[in-house]
Amino acid sequence: MALKERLELQLQRERLLKAAGVSRVELVCAPATWRVVKQRCEYPFSHFKNFPWESRHDVPDEDGFLRVELEGADLARLVQRTYTARFTVIDAARRAVCRRVWDATGAVLDSIDLDAPDGKQLPPIVLDARLGTS
């Protein structure tokens, strides 16, 4: 296994560990992006059919974005599924969405210090570039 692959695998393991310990984080994205994320994270042949586990009908806010609350188990599944989908999804557009989700989720998870005594509130995971523009 090449050095880059080992480093990527180590990064995935660290992010999975951090994600599993998150009590709650908000994911902000467009409805079309959410459909791709939801489809990638559902397992069609198991009892984990719903994603997130407590699935509900989400209505976009006044800006047209969905605000989805994820807990640790859901966030860990999101990390695991987008990690592999970045390379294995045939459709280039969906693969690009998975890469974007992996990067945005990683930016939030990488800020977590596992040695800190008390955790701080995590910022939302934002999956839309125009939120940061003026």
N, C-alpha and C positions, 0 to 999 in steps of 0.2 A: 504494500500500500504506500503510495507516494505521500510525501510530507503534507502537501496541501489537503489531500483527502483525510489524513489523520487529524489535521487541525479543524477541518469542517466537521468531522464526526465528534470531536471533543466539544466544539462550539454547540452542536446540536444537543449533546448530553447536558451541558451546562444550562442551556436554555430550557430544556425539558424539566430539569430539576427546579429551576426558578419558577417556571410556569405552574408547576404542580403546587407550589407553596403560595400562590397568589389567591387571596380571598375573593377579590373582585376587581375587574378592570373594564373600562368602556371601550368598545370598538366603534369608530365613527367612519361610515363609508356610504357610498351611493348604493341604491337598491340593486343595480346590476352587478356591482362588485360583491355585494352580500350573497347574491344567488350563486356566484362562482365559488365563494368561500364555503357556503353551506353545502353545496354539492360535493366539494372535495373532502369535507370533513364528515360526511355521513357514510356509514358503513351499510350497504344495502342488504347484506346477508347476516346481520347480527341484531341483537336487541338494542344496540346503540344507533338506532335509526334516526333519532332526532338530534339535531345540533343547533343551538346548544341544548343540553339535556332538558332544561325547563323551557321548551320552545313555546313561543307565543307569537301572535301576529304583530309585527312591528310596522308602525306607521311613520313615514318620513317626517322630519321636523319642517319648520317653515323654509329652511334652506334646501330642502330636498334630500337630506342625509338621514340615514338610519343610525340610531344610537343603540347598540346591542351590548347588554351586560354579560360578560363572560366570567365564569368562576375558574378555579385552578384546573380542574379536570378537563373542562372545555378548552381552556387556553393551551394546555399540554397537547391535546389532540390537534389543535390548530397548528402548533409548532411542528409536531411530528408529520402531519399530512402535507403541510406546505414545504417542509424540508425535502421530502421525496418528490413531490409534484414539480418542483422547480426543474427537474431533469427528466421526468418520466412522462409527463402529459404530452400527448401528441399535438394538440392544438397550441400553436405558438402564443395566441392571445391569452389563453387560460394559464399557460406556463408563465407568461409575464406577470399576470395578476398574482400568481402564487409567489413569484420572486418578490414582488412589491410587498405582499403580506409578510413574508419571511423577514424582509429588511425592516419594515415598520415595527413589527412585533419584537424583533431583535433589539431595535434601538431602545425600546422601553424596558425589555427584560435585562439587557446588558447594564442598565443603570442600577440594578438591584445589588446591594451589598449583602451577601449571605452572613457575614460576620457582624453586621450591625445589630444591636440589641433590640431596637424597635423599628418596624418597617414604616415607611412613609406612604402616603397615598400616591398611587401611580398615576401618571398623566394618561389621558386616553390614547389609544392606538388609532392614529388618523391615517386613513387610506385615500386621501384626496389631495392632490397638489394645490388646488386653488384655495384651500382654507388658509394657507400661509401667505397668500399674495394680497396686495392691496389694490 
